[in-house]
Amino acid sequence: MVFLLQLAPGPLPLAAAPAPVIREDLEYQISLGPWSDVARVHLVLMELEPGRYLAEFSGAAQGMWRLLSRWLPERYQTEMVLREGRLVPLVYREEFVNQGQHVLKEYRFDHEHGRLSLWRRADGGDPVKKWEVPLKDPVYDLLTLFYQVRLGAFGPLPGGATLRVMVLPTPAPQAMAFMIGPVTEMGRKVMLDYRPPDSNTVDQYFIFLSPEQVPTLAWTRVTLFGKLAGRLLNPGEIRKEGLLALPPSPSRGLTAQP
């Protein structure tokens, strides 16, 4: 019997997983105060398989501004699937360095059981669950939100409208409000109001959007340094249609509020 087993052919080698298909790769230049090129970041959408996508926002400081990585996360990443014409997040990750430790935070979406949990891992150790909250209404990380807007999932957003969305909790609920402004020579103007956790102040961000709803210029104010801005370097790479090789999804769920 052992002899026969030795003669039996081994298992067939598994086929290698197909390489992700890059649907879009946008590059931004970050400026800070009088310094025009302190970092470069990429916003990339990849198709892992039909109906499954990975969005990633990553960057690196330039030159002496590598100190910027102390407060600029090294990578944001979201895995999403397409369900009923909408992108649904499965896991959102943040990777950054904190006090010399490499930290990975994962927000895990359990849609089947209606739960959202945050897990944290430092320097490759075991992940530790920090909290878990019910997942009832749609909650978005910023990457999923960005592509939902690109796909028209929130319906028309004319000038004067306000889009309010629930974003990742802390675990207390958190919301963002986007005030849609007029179309200018620089594109559609949008203002974002956001109150950081445990803060009594509201941060404001100003954004200009292309006709494809892609930020071409965005800025805010940073204490001590002044204006922090990001400018799109390769607008020719914007996918004007067929971002997911699918038609735009119908509006459902959250809608713009006049």
C-alpha positions in Angstrom: 0.0 0.0 0.0 2.8 2.4 0.9 4.5 1.5 -2.3 1.4 2.3 -4.3 1.0 5.6 -2.6 4.6 6.5 -3.5 3.8 5.8 -7.1 0.6 7.8 -7.1 0.9 11.2 -8.8 1.1 14.1 -6.4 -1.5 16.9 -6.3 -1.7 19.1 -9.3 0.0 22.5 -8.8 -2.5 25.3 -8.1 -2.8 28.0 -10.8 -1.4 31.3 -9.7 -3.9 33.9 -8.8 -4.3 36.5 -11.6 -2.6 39.8 -11.1 -4.9 42.7 -10.0 -6.1 44.9 -12.9 -5.3 48.5 -12.2 -8.5 50.4 -13.1 -7.1 53.9 -12.2 -3.9 55.4 -10.7 -4.0 59.0 -9.7 -0.9 60.9 -8.4 -1.1 63.9 -6.1 1.6 66.4 -5.0 1.3 67.6 -1.4 2.4 71.1 -0.5 2.7 72.6 3.0 3.0 76.4 3.6 5.7 77.7 1.4 7.0 74.3 0.5 5.6 73.0 -2.8 6.6 69.4 -2.9 6.7 67.7 0.6 5.1 64.4 -0.4 3.7 62.4 -3.3 0.7 60.1 -2.9 -1.1 57.7 -5.2 -4.8 56.8 -5.2 -5.2 53.5 -6.9 -8.2 51.3 -7.7 -7.5 47.7 -8.5 -9.9 44.9 -9.6 -8.9 41.7 -7.7 -11.5 39.6 -9.5 -14.9 40.4 -11.1 -17.0 42.3 -8.6 -14.1 42.6 -6.0 -11.9 45.6 -5.7 -9.1 47.1 -3.7 -8.6 50.8 -3.3 -5.4 52.2 -1.9 -4.1 55.6 -0.9 -0.4 55.6 -0.1 2.5 58.0 -0.2 5.9 59.1 0.9 7.3 62.4 2.0 10.0 63.9 -0.2 13.5 64.8 0.9 13.8 66.2 4.5 10.1 66.1 4.7 10.2 62.4 5.5 9.4 63.6 9.0 5.9 64.1 7.6 5.4 60.3 8.0 5.1 60.8 11.7 1.6 62.1 11.2 0.7 61.1 7.7 -0.4 57.5 7.6 1.7 55.4 5.2 -1.2 53.6 3.7 -5.0 53.6 3.6 -6.6 50.5 2.0 -10.1 49.2 1.5 -11.4 45.9 0.1 -14.8 46.2 -1.5 -17.3 44.0 -3.3 -20.1 45.0 -5.7 -23.5 44.1 -4.4 -26.8 45.3 -6.0 -25.0 48.0 -8.0 -23.2 49.5 -4.9 -19.7 49.1 -3.5 -19.8 47.5 -0.1 -16.6 47.7 2.2 -15.4 44.5 3.7 -12.3 45.7 5.5 -10.6 49.1 5.8 -6.9 49.3 6.9 -4.6 52.1 8.1 -0.9 51.5 8.4 1.3 54.1 10.1 4.2 54.5 12.5 3.5 55.6 16.0 6.2 56.1 18.6 8.6 53.9 16.6 6.0 51.1 16.2 4.5 49.9 12.9 0.7 49.9 13.6 -2.0 48.3 11.5 -5.6 49.2 12.2 -8.4 47.2 10.6 -12.1 48.1 10.6 -13.9 44.8 9.8 -17.4 45.0 8.3 -19.5 41.9 9.2 -22.6 42.7 7.1 -24.1 39.2 7.6 -24.3 39.7 11.4 -24.6 43.5 11.4 -21.4 44.3 13.3 -18.4 46.6 12.8 -15.2 46.0 14.8 -11.8 47.7 15.1 -8.7 45.6 15.5 -5.2 46.9 16.2 -1.8 45.2 15.7 1.6 46.7 16.5 5.0 45.5 15.1 3.5 42.3 13.7 2.0 41.1 17.0 -1.3 39.5 17.4 -4.3 41.7 16.5 -6.3 43.0 19.5 -10.0 43.9 19.2 -10.5 47.4 20.5 -14.3 47.7 20.1 -17.3 46.4 18.3 -20.5 48.2 17.4 -23.8 47.4 15.6 -23.7 48.0 11.9 -27.2 49.1 10.9 -27.2 52.0 8.4 -24.5 52.4 5.7 -21.2 53.5 7.2 -18.4 54.5 4.8 -14.6 54.7 5.0 -13.3 57.6 2.9 -12.1 55.4 0.0 -15.4 53.6 -0.4 -17.2 56.9 -0.1 -15.0 58.4 -2.9 -15.8 55.7 -5.4 -19.5 55.6 -4.5 -19.7 59.3 -5.4 -17.8 58.5 -8.6 -20.4 55.9 -9.5 -23.3 58.3 -8.8 -24.6 56.2 -5.9 -25.9 59.3 -4.1 -27.8 60.6 -7.1 -27.5 64.2 -8.5 -25.5 66.6 -6.3 -26.3 70.1 -7.7 -25.0 73.3 -6.4 -26.5 74.2 -3.1 -27.1 70.6 -2.0 -25.6 69.0 1.1 -24.5 65.4 1.3 -24.4 64.0 4.9 -22.8 60.6 5.4 -22.0 58.4 8.3 -18.3 57.6 8.4 -16.2 55.2 10.6 -17.1 55.5 14.3 -14.7 56.0 17.1 -16.8 54.0 18.4 -19.2 56.9 18.8 -21.0 57.7 15.6 -19.3 60.2 13.2 -20.7 62.1 10.3 -19.3 64.3 7.5 -21.2 67.0 5.7 -20.3 68.0 2.2 -21.6 71.4 1.0 -21.9 71.3 -2.8 -21.0 74.7 -4.4 -21.1 76.1 -7.9 -19.1 75.1 -10.9 -16.1 77.4 -11.5 -13.2 77.5 -13.9 -11.3 75.2 -11.6 -14.2 72.7 -11.3 -17.1 72.1 -8.9 -16.3 73.6 -5.5 -17.1 71.6 -2.4 -16.6 72.4 1.3 -16.3 69.6 3.9 -17.0 70.2 7.6 -15.6 67.6 10.0 -15.4 67.5 13.7 -12.5 65.3 14.9 -13.2 62.9 17.8 -12.9 64.5 21.2 -12.7 68.0 19.7 -14.8 71.1 20.0 -13.6 72.5 16.8 -14.8 71.8 13.2 -12.1 71.4 10.5 -12.9 72.7 7.1 -11.6 71.3 3.8 -12.0 72.9 0.4 -12.1 70.8 -2.7 -12.4 71.3 -6.5 -13.8 68.4 -8.4 -13.5 67.5 -12.1 -16.6 66.5 -14.1 -15.8 62.9 -13.1 -16.1 63.9 -9.4 -12.3 63.5 -8.9 -10.6 66.1 -6.6 -8.1 68.0 -8.7 -7.2 70.4 -5.8 -7.9 70.2 -2.1 -6.6 72.2 0.9 -7.1 72.9 4.6 -5.3 74.9 7.3 -2.7 73.2 9.6 -1.5 74.8 12.9 2.0 76.4 12.7 2.5 75.6 9.0 -0.5 77.2 7.3 -2.0 75.8 4.1 -1.8 72.0 3.5 -2.8 71.3 -0.1 -2.9 68.4 -2.6 -2.9 68.9 -6.4 -3.6 66.2 -9.0 -0.6 65.7 -11.3 -2.0 63.4 -13.9 -5.6 64.4 -14.7 -5.3 62.6 -18.0 -5.4 59.3 -16.1 -8.9 59.9 -14.8 -11.2 57.1 -15.9 -14.0 59.1 -17.5 -16.3 56.2 -17.8 -16.4 52.4 -17.1 -14.5 52.7 -13.8 -15.8 49.3 -12.8 -16.7 48.2 -16.4 -20.3 48.7 -15.2 -23.0 51.4 -15.7 -23.5 53.9 -12.9 -25.5 52.4 -10.0 -29.0 53.9 -9.2 -29.3 56.2 -6.2 -30.4 54.4 -3.0 -29.8 54.9 0.7 -28.3 58.3 1.5 -29.3 61.2 -0.7 -28.3 64.8 -1.0 -30.2 67.2 1.2 -31.1 70.7 -0.1 
